Amino acid sequence: MSFIEIYELLLNRVPLPSLVPRNIWDQEQTSLIEALDQPPLVKAGLHLFNDDIDGCHQIAQDNTSSEGSYWHAILHRREPDYSNSKYWYRKVGNHPIYSKLQESYPEWEPFTFVDWCEDASHGRSKKSQEWLREVQVQEMKSLLMHSKEGASSD
C-alpha cells in the first residue's frame, strides 16, 4: 500500500481515534507503515493514527526536533500520561500548526486541550468526547502534513 492509501484508510476510520486507545486499531497497518518509504516522523504520525502508541514512541523518542517533541506530546496525552504530555508540549514551543488549529477551534491551546482530555477521562469534561476526538484528528492530520512537507523540503 502507498502512503496515500494508508493515510486515507486511517483518516476515514469509523469511529474516530479514541482519546485513550486500548489496542492498535489495525495490526496489519503496523507492518505496512514500517515498509513505507517515508521519513520517520511521517511513520510516527501514521502509527499514532493507527493507535499504535509504542510504534510512534519508538520513533518520536529519538527525534529532538519540534515535530518529534510534538508527536511525543500527543502520544503521551493518548497514553494517558498528561503531565508527561505537557512536558513535551513545552519542548515544542510555538508550533506553526497551532494557528491553523485556532482558526477552526479558537479556544484550542495545547495545555488546555490536555486538561480537557484528562477531564474527559474522569467524566467531567467541558467538551464532548466527539468534539475532543474531532479536534485530535485535526491536530494529528495537520502535524502529519507538516511533518511530510518539512521532510520533503530538507
Phi and psi in radians as a Rosetta constraint file:
Dihedral C 1 N 2 CA 2 C 2 CIRCULARHARMONIC -1.561 0.35
Dihedral N 2 CA 2 C 2 N 3 CIRCULARHARMONIC 2.949 0.35
Dihedral C 2 N 3 CA 3 C 3 CIRCULARHARMONIC -0.950 0.35
Dihedral N 3 CA 3 C 3 N 4 CIRCULARHARMONIC -0.849 0.35
Dihedral C 3 N 4 CA 4 C 4 CIRCULARHARMONIC -1.054 0.35
Dihedral N 4 CA 4 C 4 N 5 CIRCULARHARMONIC -0.750 0.35
Dihedral C 4 N 5 CA 5 C 5 CIRCULARHARMONIC -1.113 0.35
Dihedral N 5 CA 5 C 5 N 6 CIRCULARHARMONIC -0.774 0.35
Dihedral C 5 N 6 CA 6 C 6 CIRCULARHARMONIC -1.172 0.35
Dihedral N 6 CA 6 C 6 N 7 CIRCULARHARMONIC -0.781 0.35
Dihedral C 6 N 7 CA 7 C 7 CIRCULARHARMONIC -1.025 0.35
Dihedral N 7 CA 7 C 7 N 8 CIRCULARHARMONIC -0.841 0.35
Dihedral C 7 N 8 CA 8 C 8 CIRCULARHARMONIC -1.084 0.35
Dihedral N 8 CA 8 C 8 N 9 CIRCULARHARMONIC -0.749 0.35
Dihedral C 8 N 9 CA 9 C 9 CIRCULARHARMONIC -1.043 0.35
Dihedral N 9 CA 9 C 9 N 10 CIRCULARHARMONIC -0.830 0.35
Dihedral C 9 N 10 CA 10 C 10 CIRCULARHARMONIC -1.249 0.35
Dihedral N 10 CA 10 C 10 N 11 CIRCULARHARMONIC -0.642 0.35
Dihedral C 10 N 11 CA 11 C 11 CIRCULARHARMONIC -1.227 0.35
Dihedral N 11 CA 11 C 11 N 12 CIRCULARHARMONIC -0.568 0.35
Dihedral C 11 N 12 CA 12 C 12 CIRCULARHARMONIC -1.725 0.35
Dihedral N 12 CA 12 C 12 N 13 CIRCULARHARMONIC 0.249 0.35
Dihedral C 12 N 13 CA 13 C 13 CIRCULARHARMONIC -1.187 0.35
Dihedral N 13 CA 13 C 13 N 14 CIRCULARHARMONIC 2.602 0.35
Dihedral C 13 N 14 CA 14 C 14 CIRCULARHARMONIC -2.220 0.35
Dihedral N 14 CA 14 C 14 N 15 CIRCULARHARMONIC 2.212 0.35
Dihedral C 14 N 15 CA 15 C 15 CIRCULARHARMONIC -1.331 0.35
Dihedral N 15 CA 15 C 15 N 16 CIRCULARHARMONIC 3.002 0.35
Dihedral C 15 N 16 CA 16 C 16 CIRCULARHARMONIC -1.040 0.35
Dihedral N 16 CA 16 C 16 N 17 CIRCULARHARMONIC 2.730 0.35
Dihedral C 16 N 17 CA 17 C 17 CIRCULARHARMONIC -0.933 0.35
Dihedral N 17 CA 17 C 17 N 18 CIRCULARHARMONIC 2.377 0.35
Dihedral C 17 N 18 CA 18 C 18 CIRCULARHARMONIC -1.261 0.35
Dihedral N 18 CA 18 C 18 N 19 CIRCULARHARMONIC 2.855 0.35
Dihedral C 18 N 19 CA 19 C 19 CIRCULARHARMONIC -1.189 0.35
Dihedral N 19 CA 19 C 19 N 20 CIRCULARHARMONIC -0.626 0.35
Dihedral C 19 N 20 CA 20 C 20 CIRCULARHARMONIC -2.302 0.35
Dihedral N 20 CA 20 C 20 N 21 CIRCULARHARMONIC 1.650 0.35
Dihedral C 20 N 21 CA 21 C 21 CIRCULARHARMONIC -1.224 0.35
Dihedral N 21 CA 21 C 21 N 22 CIRCULARHARMONIC 2.552 0.35
Dihedral C 21 N 22 CA 22 C 22 CIRCULARHARMONIC -1.651 0.35
Dihedral N 22 CA 22 C 22 N 23 CIRCULARHARMONIC -0.540 0.35
Dihedral C 22 N 23 CA 23 C 23 CIRCULARHARMONIC -2.524 0.35
Dihedral N 23 CA 23 C 23 N 24 CIRCULARHARMONIC 2.880 0.35
Dihedral C 23 N 24 CA 24 C 24 CIRCULARHARMONIC -1.119 0.35
Dihedral N 24 CA 24 C 24 N 25 CIRCULARHARMONIC 2.360 0.35
Dihedral C 24 N 25 CA 25 C 25 CIRCULARHARMONIC -1.133 0.35
Dihedral N 25 CA 25 C 25 N 26 CIRCULARHARMONIC -0.879 0.35
Dihedral C 25 N 26 CA 26 C 26 CIRCULARHARMONIC -2.402 0.35
Dihedral N 26 CA 26 C 26 N 27 CIRCULARHARMONIC 1.745 0.35
Dihedral C 26 N 27 CA 27 C 27 CIRCULARHARMONIC -0.954 0.35
Dihedral N 27 CA 27 C 27 N 28 CIRCULARHARMONIC -0.616 0.35
Dihedral C 27 N 28 CA 28 C 28 CIRCULARHARMONIC -1.058 0.35
Dihedral N 28 CA 28 C 28 N 29 CIRCULARHARMONIC -0.566 0.35
Dihedral C 28 N 29 CA 29 C 29 CIRCULARHARMONIC -1.162 0.35
Dihedral N 29 CA 29 C 29 N 30 CIRCULARHARMONIC -0.465 0.35
Dihedral C 29 N 30 CA 30 C 30 CIRCULARHARMONIC -1.004 0.35
Dihedral N 30 CA 30 C 30 N 31 CIRCULARHARMONIC -0.876 0.35
Dihedral C 30 N 31 CA 31 C 31 CIRCULARHARMONIC -1.251 0.35
Dihedral N 31 CA 31 C 31 N 32 CIRCULARHARMONIC -0.568 0.35
Dihedral C 31 N 32 CA 32 C 32 CIRCULARHARMONIC -1.157 0.35
Dihedral N 32 CA 32 C 32 N 33 CIRCULARHARMONIC -0.686 0.35
Dihedral C 32 N 33 CA 33 C 33 CIRCULARHARMONIC -1.128 0.35
Dihedral N 33 CA 33 C 33 N 34 CIRCULARHARMONIC -0.791 0.35
Dihedral C 33 N 34 CA 34 C 34 CIRCULARHARMONIC -1.068 0.35
Dihedral N 34 CA 34 C 34 N 35 CIRCULARHARMONIC -0.554 0.35
Dihedral C 34 N 35 CA 35 C 35 CIRCULARHARMONIC -1.394 0.35
Dihedral N 35 CA 35 C 35 N 36 CIRCULARHARMONIC -0.200 0.35
Dihedral C 35 N 36 CA 36 C 36 CIRCULARHARMONIC -1.147 0.35
Dihedral N 36 CA 36 C 36 N 37 CIRCULARHARMONIC 2.561 0.35
Dihedral C 36 N 37 CA 37 C 37 CIRCULARHARMONIC -1.569 0.35
Dihedral N 37 CA 37 C 37 N 38 CIRCULARHARMONIC 1.294 0.35
Dihedral C 37 N 38 CA 38 C 38 CIRCULARHARMONIC -2.359 0.35
Dihedral N 38 CA 38 C 38 N 39 CIRCULARHARMONIC 2.725 0.35
Dihedral C 38 N 39 CA 39 C 39 CIRCULARHARMONIC -1.073 0.35
Dihedral N 39 CA 39 C 39 N 40 CIRCULARHARMONIC 2.675 0.35
Dihedral C 39 N 40 CA 40 C 40 CIRCULARHARMONIC -0.935 0.35
Dihedral N 40 CA 40 C 40 N 41 CIRCULARHARMONIC -0.755 0.35
Dihedral C 40 N 41 CA 41 C 41 CIRCULARHARMONIC -1.222 0.35
Dihedral N 41 CA 41 C 41 N 42 CIRCULARHARMONIC -0.440 0.35
Dihedral C 41 N 42 CA 42 C 42 CIRCULARHARMONIC -1.197 0.35
Dihedral N 42 CA 42 C 42 N 43 CIRCULARHARMONIC -0.746 0.35
Dihedral C 42 N 43 CA 43 C 43 CIRCULARHARMONIC -1.110 0.35
Dihedral N 43 CA 43 C 43 N 44 CIRCULARHARMONIC -0.685 0.35
Dihedral C 43 N 44 CA 44 C 44 CIRCULARHARMONIC -1.022 0.35
Dihedral N 44 CA 44 C 44 N 45 CIRCULARHARMONIC -0.780 0.35
Dihedral C 44 N 45 CA 45 C 45 CIRCULARHARMONIC -1.111 0.35
Dihedral N 45 CA 45 C 45 N 46 CIRCULARHARMONIC -0.744 0.35
Dihedral C 45 N 46 CA 46 C 46 CIRCULARHARMONIC -1.106 0.35
Dihedral N 46 CA 46 C 46 N 47 CIRCULARHARMONIC -0.716 0.35
Dihedral C 46 N 47 CA 47 C 47 CIRCULARHARMONIC -1.022 0.35
Dihedral N 47 CA 47 C 47 N 48 CIRCULARHARMONIC -0.744 0.35
Dihedral C 47 N 48 CA 48 C 48 CIRCULARHARMONIC -1.184 0.35
Dihedral N 48 CA 48 C 48 N 49 CIRCULARHARMONIC -0.641 0.35
Dihedral C 48 N 49 CA 49 C 49 CIRCULARHARMONIC -1.078 0.35
Dihedral N 49 CA 49 C 49 N 50 CIRCULARHARMONIC -0.505 0.35
Dihedral C 49 N 50 CA 50 C 50 CIRCULARHARMONIC -1.565 0.35
Dihedral N 50 CA 50 C 50 N 51 CIRCULARHARMONIC 0.181 0.35
Dihedral C 50 N 51 CA 51 C 51 CIRCULARHARMONIC 1.086 0.35
Dihedral N 51 CA 51 C 51 N 52 CIRCULARHARMONIC 0.465 0.35
Dihedral C 51 N 52 CA 52 C 52 CIRCULARHARMONIC -1.704 0.35
Dihedral N 52 CA 52 C 52 N 53 CIRCULARHARMONIC 1.434 0.35
Dihedral C 52 N 53 CA 53 C 53 CIRCULARHARMONIC -1.036 0.35
Dihedral N 53 CA 53 C 53 N 54 CIRCULARHARMONIC -0.790 0.35
Dihedral C 53 N 54 CA 54 C 54 CIRCULARHARMONIC -1.141 0.35
Dihedral N 54 CA 54 C 54 N 55 CIRCULARHARMONIC -0.730 0.35
Dihedral C 54 N 55 CA 55 C 55 CIRCULARHARMONIC -1.052 0.35
Dihedral N 55 CA 55 C 55 N 56 CIRCULARHARMONIC -0.729 0.35
Dihedral C 55 N 56 CA 56 C 56 CIRCULARHARMONIC -1.166 0.35
Dihedral N 56 CA 56 C 56 N 57 CIRCULARHARMONIC -0.757 0.35
Dihedral C 56 N 57 CA 57 C 57 CIRCULARHARMONIC -1.103 0.35
Dihedral N 57 CA 57 C 57 N 58 CIRCULARHARMONIC -0.693 0.35
Dihedral C 57 N 58 CA 58 C 58 CIRCULARHARMONIC -1.012 0.35
Dihedral N 58 CA 58 C 58 N 59 CIRCULARHARMONIC -0.567 0.35
Dihedral C 58 N 59 CA 59 C 59 CIRCULARHARMONIC -1.514 0.35
Dihedral N 59 CA 59 C 59 N 60 CIRCULARHARMONIC -0.881 0.35
Dihedral C 59 N 60 CA 60 C 60 CIRCULARHARMONIC -1.135 0.35
Dihedral N 60 CA 60 C 60 N 61 CIRCULARHARMONIC -0.594 0.35
Dihedral C 60 N 61 CA 61 C 61 CIRCULARHARMONIC -1.145 0.35
Dihedral N 61 CA 61 C 61 N 62 CIRCULARHARMONIC -0.363 0.35
Dihedral C 61 N 62 CA 62 C 62 CIRCULARHARMONIC -1.703 0.35
Dihedral N 62 CA 62 C 62 N 63 CIRCULARHARMONIC 0.087 0.35
Dihedral C 62 N 63 CA 63 C 63 CIRCULARHARMONIC -2.058 0.35
Dihedral N 63 CA 63 C 63 N 64 CIRCULARHARMONIC 2.042 0.35
Dihedral C 63 N 64 CA 64 C 64 CIRCULARHARMONIC -1.628 0.35
Dihedral N 64 CA 64 C 64 N 65 CIRCULARHARMONIC 0.093 0.35
Dihedral C 64 N 65 CA 65 C 65 CIRCULARHARMONIC -1.237 0.35
Dihedral N 65 CA 65 C 65 N 66 CIRCULARHARMONIC 2.961 0.35
Dihedral C 65 N 66 CA 66 C 66 CIRCULARHARMONIC -1.027 0.35
Dihedral N 66 CA 66 C 66 N 67 CIRCULARHARMONIC -0.721 0.35
Dihedral C 66 N 67 CA 67 C 67 CIRCULARHARMONIC -1.173 0.35
Dihedral N 67 CA 67 C 67 N 68 CIRCULARHARMONIC -0.718 0.35
Dihedral C 67 N 68 CA 68 C 68 CIRCULARHARMONIC -1.073 0.35
Dihedral N 68 CA 68 C 68 N 69 CIRCULARHARMONIC -0.737 0.35
Dihedral C 68 N 69 CA 69 C 69 CIRCULARHARMONIC -1.144 0.35
Dihedral N 69 CA 69 C 69 N 70 CIRCULARHARMONIC -0.634 0.35
Dihedral C 69 N 70 CA 70 C 70 CIRCULARHARMONIC -1.151 0.35
Dihedral N 70 CA 70 C 70 N 71 CIRCULARHARMONIC -0.826 0.35
Dihedral C 70 N 71 CA 71 C 71 CIRCULARHARMONIC -1.035 0.35
Dihedral N 71 CA 71 C 71 N 72 CIRCULARHARMONIC -0.681 0.35
Dihedral C 71 N 72 CA 72 C 72 CIRCULARHARMONIC -1.099 0.35
Dihedral N 72 CA 72 C 72 N 73 CIRCULARHARMONIC -0.715 0.35
Dihedral C 72 N 73 CA 73 C 73 CIRCULARHARMONIC -1.099 0.35
Dihedral N 73 CA 73 C 73 N 74 CIRCULARHARMONIC -0.788 0.35
Dihedral C 73 N 74 CA 74 C 74 CIRCULARHARMONIC -1.141 0.35
Dihedral N 74 CA 74 C 74 N 75 CIRCULARHARMONIC -0.779 0.35
Dihedral C 74 N 75 CA 75 C 75 CIRCULARHARMONIC -1.099 0.35
Dihedral N 75 CA 75 C 75 N 76 CIRCULARHARMONIC -0.655 0.35
Dihedral C 75 N 76 CA 76 C 76 CIRCULARHARMONIC -1.250 0.35
Dihedral N 76 CA 76 C 76 N 77 CIRCULARHARMONIC -0.566 0.35
Dihedral C 76 N 77 CA 77 C 77 CIRCULARHARMONIC -1.102 0.35
Dihedral N 77 CA 77 C 77 N 78 CIRCULARHARMONIC -0.671 0.35
Dihedral C 77 N 78 CA 78 C 78 CIRCULARHARMONIC -1.410 0.35
Dihedral N 78 CA 78 C 78 N 79 CIRCULARHARMONIC -0.276 0.35
Dihedral C 78 N 79 CA 79 C 79 CIRCULARHARMONIC -1.096 0.35
Dihedral N 79 CA 79 C 79 N 80 CIRCULARHARMONIC -0.767 0.35
Dihedral C 79 N 80 CA 80 C 80 CIRCULARHARMONIC -1.659 0.35
Dihedral N 80 CA 80 C 80 N 81 CIRCULARHARMONIC 2.312 0.35
Dihedral C 80 N 81 CA 81 C 81 CIRCULARHARMONIC -2.428 0.35
Dihedral N 81 CA 81 C 81 N 82 CIRCULARHARMONIC 1.413 0.35
Dihedral C 81 N 82 CA 82 C 82 CIRCULARHARMONIC -1.129 0.35
Dihedral N 82 CA 82 C 82 N 83 CIRCULARHARMONIC -0.703 0.35
Dihedral C 82 N 83 CA 83 C 83 CIRCULARHARMONIC -1.178 0.35
Dihedral N 83 CA 83 C 83 N 84 CIRCULARHARMONIC -0.661 0.35
Dihedral C 83 N 84 CA 84 C 84 CIRCULARHARMONIC -1.171 0.35
Dihedral N 84 CA 84 C 84 N 85 CIRCULARHARMONIC -0.639 0.35
Dihedral C 84 N 85 CA 85 C 85 CIRCULARHARMONIC -1.016 0.35
Dihedral N 85 CA 85 C 85 N 86 CIRCULARHARMONIC -0.812 0.35
Dihedral C 85 N 86 CA 86 C 86 CIRCULARHARMONIC -1.117 0.35
Dihedral N 86 CA 86 C 86 N 87 CIRCULARHARMONIC -0.640 0.35
Dihedral C 86 N 87 CA 87 C 87 CIRCULARHARMONIC -0.972 0.35
Dihedral N 87 CA 87 C 87 N 88 CIRCULARHARMONIC -0.822 0.35
Dihedral C 87 N 88 CA 88 C 88 CIRCULARHARMONIC -1.263 0.35
Dihedral N 88 CA 88 C 88 N 89 CIRCULARHARMONIC -0.581 0.35
Dihedral C 88 N 89 CA 89 C 89 CIRCULARHARMONIC -1.097 0.35
Dihedral N 89 CA 89 C 89 N 90 CIRCULARHARMONIC -0.627 0.35
Dihedral C 89 N 90 CA 90 C 90 CIRCULARHARMONIC -1.086 0.35
Dihedral N 90 CA 90 C 90 N 91 CIRCULARHARMONIC -0.614 0.35
Dihedral C 90 N 91 CA 91 C 91 CIRCULARHARMONIC -1.251 0.35
Dihedral N 91 CA 91 C 91 N 92 CIRCULARHARMONIC -0.421 0.35
Dihedral C 91 N 92 CA 92 C 92 CIRCULARHARMONIC -1.154 0.35
Dihedral N 92 CA 92 C 92 N 93 CIRCULARHARMONIC -0.698 0.35
Dihedral C 92 N 93 CA 93 C 93 CIRCULARHARMONIC 1.377 0.35
Dihedral N 93 CA 93 C 93 N 94 CIRCULARHARMONIC -2.709 0.35
Dihedral C 93 N 94 CA 94 C 94 CIRCULARHARMONIC -1.583 0.35
Dihedral N 94 CA 94 C 94 N 95 CIRCULARHARMONIC 1.610 0.35
Dihedral C 94 N 95 CA 95 C 95 CIRCULARHARMONIC -1.338 0.35
Dihedral N 95 CA 95 C 95 N 96 CIRCULARHARMONIC 2.520 0.35
Dihedral C 95 N 96 CA 96 C 96 CIRCULARHARMONIC -1.016 0.35
Dihedral N 96 CA 96 C 96 N 97 CIRCULARHARMONIC -0.455 0.35
Dihedral C 96 N 97 CA 97 C 97 CIRCULARHARMONIC -1.398 0.35
Dihedral N 97 CA 97 C 97 N 98 CIRCULARHARMONIC -0.205 0.35
Dihedral C 97 N 98 CA 98 C 98 CIRCULARHARMONIC -0.997 0.35
Dihedral N 98 CA 98 C 98 N 99 CIRCULARHARMONIC -0.819 0.35
Dihedral C 98 N 99 CA 99 C 99 CIRCULARHARMONIC -1.137 0.35
Dihedral N 99 CA 99 C 99 N 100 CIRCULARHARMONIC -0.600 0.35
Dihedral C 99 N 100 CA 100 C 100 CIRCULARHARMONIC -1.122 0.35
Dihedral N 100 CA 100 C 100 N 101 CIRCULARHARMONIC -0.759 0.35
Dihedral C 100 N 101 CA 101 C 101 CIRCULARHARMONIC -1.119 0.35
Dihedral N 101 CA 101 C 101 N 102 CIRCULARHARMONIC -0.672 0.35
Dihedral C 101 N 102 CA 102 C 102 CIRCULARHARMONIC -1.267 0.35
Dihedral N 102 CA 102 C 102 N 103 CIRCULARHARMONIC -0.357 0.35
Dihedral C 102 N 103 CA 103 C 103 CIRCULARHARMONIC -1.132 0.35
Dihedral N 103 CA 103 C 103 N 104 CIRCULARHARMONIC -0.722 0.35
Dihedral C 103 N 104 CA 104 C 104 CIRCULARHARMONIC -1.506 0.35
Dihedral N 104 CA 104 C 104 N 105 CIRCULARHARMONIC -0.562 0.35
Dihedral C 104 N 105 CA 105 C 105 CIRCULARHARMONIC -2.303 0.35
Dihedral N 105 CA 105 C 105 N 106 CIRCULARHARMONIC 1.414 0.35
Dihedral C 105 N 106 CA 106 C 106 CIRCULARHARMONIC -0.955 0.35
Dihedral N 106 CA 106 C 106 N 107 CIRCULARHARMONIC -0.509 0.35
Dihedral C 106 N 107 CA 107 C 107 CIRCULARHARMONIC -1.496 0.35
Dihedral N 107 CA 107 C 107 N 108 CIRCULARHARMONIC -0.086 0.35
Dihedral C 107 N 108 CA 108 C 108 CIRCULARHARMONIC -1.188 0.35
Dihedral N 108 CA 108 C 108 N 109 CIRCULARHARMONIC 2.407 0.35
Dihedral C 108 N 109 CA 109 C 109 CIRCULARHARMONIC -2.729 0.35
Dihedral N 109 CA 109 C 109 N 110 CIRCULARHARMONIC 2.412 0.35
Dihedral C 109 N 110 CA 110 C 110 CIRCULARHARMONIC -0.994 0.35
Dihedral N 110 CA 110 C 110 N 111 CIRCULARHARMONIC -0.759 0.35
Dihedral C 110 N 111 CA 111 C 111 CIRCULARHARMONIC -1.259 0.35
Dihedral N 111 CA 111 C 111 N 112 CIRCULARHARMONIC -0.656 0.35
Dihedral C 111 N 112 CA 112 C 112 CIRCULARHARMONIC -1.127 0.35
Dihedral N 112 CA 112 C 112 N 113 CIRCULARHARMONIC -0.703 0.35
Dihedral C 112 N 113 CA 113 C 113 CIRCULARHARMONIC -1.104 0.35
Dihedral N 113 CA 113 C 113 N 114 CIRCULARHARMONIC -0.700 0.35
Dihedral C 113 N 114 CA 114 C 114 CIRCULARHARMONIC -1.042 0.35
Dihedral N 114 CA 114 C 114 N 115 CIRCULARHARMONIC -0.772 0.35
Dihedral C 114 N 115 CA 115 C 115 CIRCULARHARMONIC -1.077 0.35
Dihedral N 115 CA 115 C 115 N 116 CIRCULARHARMONIC -0.748 0.35
Dihedral C 115 N 116 CA 116 C 116 CIRCULARHARMONIC -1.066 0.35
Dihedral N 116 CA 116 C 116 N 117 CIRCULARHARMONIC -0.717 0.35
Dihedral C 116 N 117 CA 117 C 117 CIRCULARHARMONIC -1.153 0.35
Dihedral N 117 CA 117 C 117 N 118 CIRCULARHARMONIC -0.712 0.35
Dihedral C 117 N 118 CA 118 C 118 CIRCULARHARMONIC -1.124 0.35
Dihedral N 118 CA 118 C 118 N 119 CIRCULARHARMONIC -0.772 0.35
Dihedral C 118 N 119 CA 119 C 119 CIRCULARHARMONIC -1.046 0.35
Dihedral N 119 CA 119 C 119 N 120 CIRCULARHARMONIC -0.708 0.35
Dihedral C 119 N 120 CA 120 C 120 CIRCULARHARMONIC -1.079 0.35
Dihedral N 120 CA 120 C 120 N 121 CIRCULARHARMONIC -0.628 0.35
Dihedral C 120 N 121 CA 121 C 121 CIRCULARHARMONIC -1.168 0.35
Dihedral N 121 CA 121 C 121 N 122 CIRCULARHARMONIC -0.345 0.35
Dihedral C 121 N 122 CA 122 C 122 CIRCULARHARMONIC -1.828 0.35
Dihedral N 122 CA 122 C 122 N 123 CIRCULARHARMONIC 0.142 0.35
Dihedral C 122 N 123 CA 123 C 123 CIRCULARHARMONIC 1.272 0.35
Dihedral N 123 CA 123 C 123 N 124 CIRCULARHARMONIC 0.425 0.35
Dihedral C 123 N 124 CA 124 C 124 CIRCULARHARMONIC -2.309 0.35
Dihedral N 124 CA 124 C 124 N 125 CIRCULARHARMONIC 0.602 0.35
Dihedral C 124 N 125 CA 125 C 125 CIRCULARHARMONIC -1.342 0.35
Dihedral N 125 CA 125 C 125 N 126 CIRCULARHARMONIC 2.563 0.35
Dihedral C 125 N 126 CA 126 C 126 CIRCULARHARMONIC -1.376 0.35
Dihedral N 126 CA 126 C 126 N 127 CIRCULARHARMONIC -0.255 0.35
Dihedral C 126 N 127 CA 127 C 127 CIRCULARHARMONIC -2.063 0.35
Dihedral N 127 CA 127 C 127 N 128 CIRCULARHARMONIC 2.607 0.35
Dihedral C 127 N 128 CA 128 C 128 CIRCULARHARMONIC -1.268 0.35
Dihedral N 128 CA 128 C 128 N 129 CIRCULARHARMONIC 2.672 0.35
Dihedral C 128 N 129 CA 129 C 129 CIRCULARHARMONIC -0.962 0.35
Dihedral N 129 CA 129 C 129 N 130 CIRCULARHARMONIC -0.752 0.35
Dihedral C 129 N 130 CA 130 C 130 CIRCULARHARMONIC -1.091 0.35
Dihedral N 130 CA 130 C 130 N 131 CIRCULARHARMONIC -0.756 0.35
Dihedral C 130 N 131 CA 131 C 131 CIRCULARHARMONIC -1.112 0.35
Dihedral N 131 CA 131 C 131 N 132 CIRCULARHARMONIC -0.783 0.35
Dihedral C 131 N 132 CA 132 C 132 CIRCULARHARMONIC -1.063 0.35
Dihedral N 132 CA 132 C 132 N 133 CIRCULARHARMONIC -0.727 0.35
Dihedral C 132 N 133 CA 133 C 133 CIRCULARHARMONIC -1.171 0.35
Dihedral N 133 CA 133 C 133 N 134 CIRCULARHARMONIC -0.678 0.35
Dihedral C 133 N 134 CA 134 C 134 CIRCULARHARMONIC -1.106 0.35
Dihedral N 134 CA 134 C 134 N 135 CIRCULARHARMONIC -0.790 0.35
Dihedral C 134 N 135 CA 135 C 135 CIRCULARHARMONIC -1.138 0.35
Dihedral N 135 CA 135 C 135 N 136 CIRCULARHARMONIC -0.722 0.35
Dihedral C 135 N 136 CA 136 C 136 CIRCULARHARMONIC -1.010 0.35
Dihedral N 136 CA 136 C 136 N 137 CIRCULARHARMONIC -0.770 0.35
Dihedral C 136 N 137 CA 137 C 137 CIRCULARHARMONIC -1.105 0.35
Dihedral N 137 CA 137 C 137 N 138 CIRCULARHARMONIC -0.735 0.35
Dihedral C 137 N 138 CA 138 C 138 CIRCULARHARMONIC -1.138 0.35
Dihedral N 138 CA 138 C 138 N 139 CIRCULARHARMONIC -0.668 0.35
Dihedral C 138 N 139 CA 139 C 139 CIRCULARHARMONIC -1.097 0.35
Dihedral N 139 CA 139 C 139 N 140 CIRCULARHARMONIC -0.855 0.35
Dihedral C 139 N 140 CA 140 C 140 CIRCULARHARMONIC -1.157 0.35
Dihedral N 140 CA 140 C 140 N 141 CIRCULARHARMONIC -0.706 0.35
Dihedral C 140 N 141 CA 141 C 141 CIRCULARHARMONIC -1.080 0.35
Dihedral N 141 CA 141 C 141 N 142 CIRCULARHARMONIC -0.804 0.35
Dihedral C 141 N 142 CA 142 C 142 CIRCULARHARMONIC -1.106 0.35
Dihedral N 142 CA 142 C 142 N 143 CIRCULARHARMONIC -0.744 0.35
Dihedral C 142 N 143 CA 143 C 143 CIRCULARHARMONIC -1.196 0.35
Dihedral N 143 CA 143 C 143 N 144 CIRCULARHARMONIC -0.643 0.35
Dihedral C 143 N 144 CA 144 C 144 CIRCULARHARMONIC -1.091 0.35
Dihedral N 144 CA 144 C 144 N 145 CIRCULARHARMONIC -0.804 0.35
Dihedral C 144 N 145 CA 145 C 145 CIRCULARHARMONIC -1.161 0.35
Dihedral N 145 CA 145 C 145 N 146 CIRCULARHARMONIC -0.667 0.35
Dihedral C 145 N 146 CA 146 C 146 CIRCULARHARMONIC -1.119 0.35
Dihedral N 146 CA 146 C 146 N 147 CIRCULARHARMONIC -0.737 0.35
Dihedral C 146 N 147 CA 147 C 147 CIRCULARHARMONIC -1.124 0.35
Dihedral N 147 CA 147 C 147 N 148 CIRCULARHARMONIC -0.694 0.35
Dihedral C 147 N 148 CA 148 C 148 CIRCULARHARMONIC -1.192 0.35
Dihedral N 148 CA 148 C 148 N 149 CIRCULARHARMONIC -0.774 0.35
Dihedral C 148 N 149 CA 149 C 149 CIRCULARHARMONIC -1.155 0.35
Dihedral N 149 CA 149 C 149 N 150 CIRCULARHARMONIC -0.712 0.35
Dihedral C 149 N 150 CA 150 C 150 CIRCULARHARMONIC -1.116 0.35
Dihedral N 150 CA 150 C 150 N 151 CIRCULARHARMONIC -0.658 0.35
Dihedral C 150 N 151 CA 151 C 151 CIRCULARHARMONIC -1.218 0.35
Dihedral N 151 CA 151 C 151 N 152 CIRCULARHARMONIC -0.609 0.35
Dihedral C 151 N 152 CA 152 C 152 CIRCULARHARMONIC -1.349 0.35
Dihedral N 152 CA 152 C 152 N 153 CIRCULARHARMONIC -0.266 0.35
Dihedral C 152 N 153 CA 153 C 153 CIRCULARHARMONIC -1.626 0.35
Dihedral N 153 CA 153 C 153 N 154 CIRCULARHARMONIC -0.078 0.35
